[in-house]
């Protein structure tokens, strides 16, 4: 993850590691923790930095744990990595994500940490994705010892801005992540930590943890299921300082703007070019000295040292410079800019109108009709990119003939887009439920088109995500689509492109019947947020280079791989988008564990039939050490039928003696205007 020149081995304080500590919960269940802290912490106590996850501290997050937590410890903090109840080496079962039990356990963990003789009584939380979510959620519970949070790639709204839905459209990531979580939550604890009871604990998980995804499909509108854990329900619940961090290639960047706008307490935001990774090793670069930035935050809020971080502008963001389209970038050219504060405004608005003459400064005099092939959207890339693999968007010219496209003339001036583009229109539909996608691209002089942003809307959710209403047939309705936030330089000589479609596959599941949409003459408008230049952009010192502690020692026995393909069956016309990946077989030297993880995803659809959409995800995770072996194989499929979501799943767990548990699930979930 880090180059040798970026590895730190010399720290102000000598570090010791506690490989495993049991933290008792009020009901007697014990959670497993790994702790790094200064050698002299009991005589000179330090604040604790908690990372609280289901991703297996023993092997799942060891690479980044080794870079991060010893680094914090060397600078006078205790780095604490805890497995959630029912995951990794912790006892109990895990019945879902972001449950109240998870939060209650975390409150007990924080109280336990604050009471340790090596702890100063102050605790911070840091985490990315799940750990970013629960950092915000626990902050809203206001534990006394919690002093500050760094939340990366997270959300304030579990319905509108997570893997479940976007604009009321169901994301295919509901299946992708659901299948991944299904695999992770059924993996075994390590007998080197829990002893001979490992098999008993594993069987308890296998028989109890269940298929969380069924609940996700049963709830298709913004109800109490999603309100729980969504801190947007009451931002004022959060009083501790929050540092919200993300990247343009990630799926969760929109939340940073909302948190900065609505949180009442101290807050900061940081947006780089990065995908879903920590900024000291994320791609695309530039990577930054993020751990040094974390220390400034912790020093300020956990030690009372004035680091100057709160005198700086509230938001610091990377503006991407134009590049040719590519599914993977090692680095993105651009520059850092700052905003003194973010209140949802402050941008100039450039309004463009799609119509018979392209994308112009005058409203169209004609109606626009849209009825797309179900395969439109195949160039979008992953909803949430990881950067290290080619999962990003492709040349948007691949949508020619699939989407309805409008372009500006060649631009004669340059400007920065920063914030949320908005598409407004009055739309009539010939079906009661339909989806619409709006895609913004920048077209270079060579004609290639690079994705800038996109948004989607389920028209039944046009007014309310909690109370969807069918579209009245042929009666136009006013709608607004908020595209994802972006930070993009547009150069003189480029053109801007707006593409519209009734599908966006395989990012969202299709509507239950094919729709034809009519956009009323003169009603369509694209509002682009144009950022004026600010003197403060050049006032901040540059970030230092990335640093980290010594990486984990891992022996690779077979090569890892990632494969992404699209193919069309010429005999049937069915189109298949697939991804395969494997970590290869590797041994973690510090534990002796031999680990391999492999997955396959397949999404197929016929261009003329929305009810032909099928998604299938397979995972295999295997663990061994000497004669001990454990393996899980999981398969999950979703069929987007006209009246229901058909969900089929299977789980097979084996140890060295054969099958331990074998389970199957089959359920039809009625579609609820989705």
Buried (B, 14 or more C-beta within 10 A) or exposed (E): BBEEEBBBEEBEBEBBBEBBBBBEBEEEBBBBBBBBBBEEBEEEBBBBBBBBBBBBBBBBBBBBBBBBBBBBBBBBBBBBBBBBBBBBBBBBBBBBBBBEBBBBBBBBBBBBBBEBEBBBBBBBBBBBBBBBBBBBBBBBBEBEBBBBBBBBBBBBBBBBBBBBBBBBBBBBBBBBBBBBBBBBBBBBBBBBBBEEEBBEBBBBBBEBBBBBBBBBBBBBBBEEBBBBBBBBBEBEBBBBBBBBBBBBBBBBBBBBBBBBBBBEEBBBBBBBBBBBBBBBBBBBBBBBBBBBBBBBBBBBBBBEEEBEBBEBBBBBBBBBBBBEBBBBBEEBBBBBBBBEEBEEEBBEEBEBBBBEEBBBEEBBEEBBEBBBBBBBBBBBBBBBBBBBBBBBBBBBBBBEEBBBBBBBEEBEEEBBBBBBBBBBBBBBBBBBBBBBBBBBBBBBEEEBBBBBBBBBBBBBBBEEBEEBBEBEEEEBBEBBBBBBBBBBBBBEEBBBBBBBBBBBBBBBBBBBBBBBBBBBBBBBBBBBBBBEEBEEBEEEEEBEBBBBBEBBEBEEEEEBEBEBEBEEEEEEBBBBBBBBBBBBBBBBEBBEBBBBBBBBBBBBBBBEBBBBBBBBBBBBBBBBBEEBBBBBBBBBBBBBBEEBBBBBBBBBBBBEEEEBBEBEBEBBBEBBBB
